[in-house]
Amino acid sequence: MSVILKAQILNPDGSQGTGLTVTIDVERDSDGVLVVTGGAMPETAGGRYAYDFTALYDPEESYSYICDTGLPGIARYAFESIPKNYQGLEDVLENNITIKKFLRGLIAPFLAKRSGMATANTKFRDQADTKNRIDATLDDNGNISSITLDLT
């Protein structure tokens, strides 16, 4: 699981804060220890900055962070927090299905090709149309009697 700390920076006039030298301090909430001091936050795009906190993150802890933009006045600092047990896309939701895989299955019926809608075997494809994400067998009343998922 990746834990990327992000900040959207705006200049005092409301425009995107691009080209800034932004640093980050991260404090562990349980004991107030600074686990990152003055970490560089490179700009990712259009006034958005990011810091990879993955190696230092402990899911049993919560954290607070402050970004120093170097801008004047109220625009200088951005604050945020990371809750305990942060759920990333690779975290297991249930039955060994990660959030990312769950989302793949969730969007298949709405955004991908479908076949067999009026038959006893309905299939929902992935976005690339390379595999069946959901393959459902229906009984005579239209109820799902079996289902096969490919969420890889």
Order of alpha helices (4+ residues) and beta strands (2+ residues): beta-beta-beta-beta-beta-beta-beta-beta-beta-alpha-beta-beta-beta-beta
